[in-house]
Amino acid sequence: MNLPNIAEEPEAARTERHASWAELFFDLVAVAGVAALAHVLGSGPDAAALGLYTLLFLAFWLSWTTFMLYGNVAAGKTRVIRLLAGMFGLGVMAASVPGVAHAVLGHDGDSHPSVVFAIAYVATRLYGSWSWRRGEVLLDFPVVQYSAGLLPWIVSIWVHGPWTLVLWAAGIGLDLLLILAVSGDKLLQQAQTRFTARAGTRHRPGRSGRPAGALPVLHGVSVDPVHFSERLGLFVIIVLGESVVQIIGAAAEAHYDVGVLGTGLASFVLLAGMFGLSVVFGYAGLPHLRAGRIPARAALGLHCLVTGVVATVAVSLSAVMKHGSDPLPGPGRWLLCGAVAAYFTLGVVTGVASHSSDLQRTVSRIITGIVVPLLLGLLATGVAGRTLVVCLALVVLAHLWFERRLAPIQRAA
């Protein structure tokens, strides 16, 4: 059985379904999550902070994805109470992030925020994995129905100190390994084999009156591609919106002058440009992606990376607003330039994977989108932070200009 590519069905062969009001309300928890994660990098973007940020973001994203895919597959049978329960769990996780960051990065020894985050994460993931109807096996992203990655998190509730993060990393790593190693077809076959073995050893009637040895009906389910791409795009828009809010908040605390106004404008242009590349000229929130070119699982993985990078850019832009005309410290400069370079690197990957880029276009994207930001990170040691943001905004605008020029050619092709 082949996994479907996102949006591969002809328009005439399907009825488009859009996100419901309940799903849109659920997605708003992403605003709280991104705002909370900003506290992790806000104190100083060193290796420890970046590692903790990555770990917490992956936990938050996996929990959100579990409920997003449940709503996608369940469609009209989605239970709003389940989404609200998942939203509450994600809210608890987000609320505990500043405490976790303070305990881990500040070394104050308070383990309560970490325990709260771990319990909320385990409960949210378990509840989300139990939301699927009996006999359904998700073929596109089966990790949401696995709970093996939660075992280290459960153990971490009774473990304090550095080992807590080690266990969390092991749990996330196990989930990532399952994403790569376990296919939906394999999961469906394994489940059917287990049920067959159990049916051979049972002879008593079940509660439903059906003979206990009768096999339950198992069937694989796949995502609704149109709804799926819309939810991914909405999540990216929400992250970009929260990024704008962070910049406005930083500007409100700064001394108002022409420099602050110029920094705010350049920051807004940079984020608006990412919106254009990811949503207007991209697909499912991914820059340079075309519909129906990559499997849903690959789109989810790239979506996780893109949203994480965009949220990181917002933290760096807020730092520029605070530093004013001063040059950014080395770690802050590399975080900003590295995040922009990572965004364009993912754009190159999606462009090549979806066959929307020829060799010349790919090389130009590498030079302007990856090499230029990295050179700025390496050489712009004495450059004011706001000048650095202007340079990066110009890079994004250049990519938008090229995309707009190429759009009629791509539509004709």
Order of alpha helices (4+ residues) and beta strands (2+ residues): alpha-alpha-alpha-alpha-alpha-beta-alpha-alpha-alpha-beta-alpha-alpha-alpha-alpha-alpha-alpha-alpha
